[in-house]
Amino acid sequence: MNEEQRGSAYAAAAYILWGCFPLYFPLLKPAGAFEILSHRVVWSLVFCLVVLLIRRKWAWVRELMHDRRRLGLLAIAATVIAINWGVYIWAVNSDHVVDASLGYFINPLVTVLLGVVLLRERLRRAQLVAVALATLAVLVLAVGYGRPPIIALVLAFSFATYGLVKKIIGMPALESLTSETVILFVPCLVLLIALQAQGNLTFGHSSTGNTLLLAAAGPITAIPLLLFGAGAKRVPLTTLGLLQYITPVIQFLIGVLYFHESLPPSRLAGFVLVWLALVVFTIDTLRNGQRVRQSARDAEPVTTG
């Protein structure tokens, strides 16, 4: 197995694990979304610190403490990923798995849209068509729901923002996740203490299995991120772009086939439009990647013997 194949395997494993999250979070009941989110942050930090201790990688901490710009960006990343995690946990445990999957289907298109708005990037014609189809899909879903698909939009925009900020920060996955969970640690710990004071904390007060599953939120959160980081170093962005659809496909199938969530014609029509948008977007991404590689080959100097 060469490096690219190994990277594809790492990335695919990460996306499969993320896709299976809807099977995990319901096991944490009767804990509520805020308690689950807090445990996810606290135990992720514990897991990351253990890994850093084993790997003896601490030099980056001193450098980070003197970089106010990066610390500010990490605070933004921590905030938006906390919103994303909280909404996702609530959606899954409130029988909105299909809605959550929609958020990750449209996430790539929202990322493109943010690039246009914030980075002044120009849309290619096919990208414009894909974004227009996605916009139409949101309108169709809004009519079907009687309201905008809030869950999907919040998940898509929060994760797209997170990805954009992470790209600007440029830190490895382990160091970045450690920093983000450090920033979120105190608010989450305060929340857990408040829940304990109110008698609403389930950790340690429910079954042993529930307590262990809540503590497992740390490695379950961190391991896919580390796999993704290992994969992203070894494969082209176009490959990652194709593999990322594994997650919402699994989520969608779990929502429909396992949790038996309803999919009326109006909602199905919205999903079909989103899938059509993604087909257009993916074909354009592949073709553009081929053009870029061909241009690079054409620009290589010709050597003569």
Secondary structure, 3 states (H helix, E strand, C coil): CCHHHHHHHHHHHHHHHHHCHHHHHHHHCCCCHHHHHHHHHHHHHHHHHHHHHHHCCCHHHHHHHCCHHHHHHHHHHHHHHHHHHHHHHHHHHCCCHHHHHHHHHHHHHHHHHHHHHHHCCCCCHHHHHHHHHHHHHHHHHHHHHCCCCHHHHHHHHHHHHHHHHHHHHCCCHHHHHHHHHHHHHHHHHHHHHHHHHCCCCCCCCCCHHHHHHHHCHHHHHHHHHHHHHHHHCCCCHHHHHHHCCHHHHHHHHHHHHHCCCCCCHHHHHHHHHHHHHHHHHHHHHHHHHHHHHHHHHHHCCCCCC
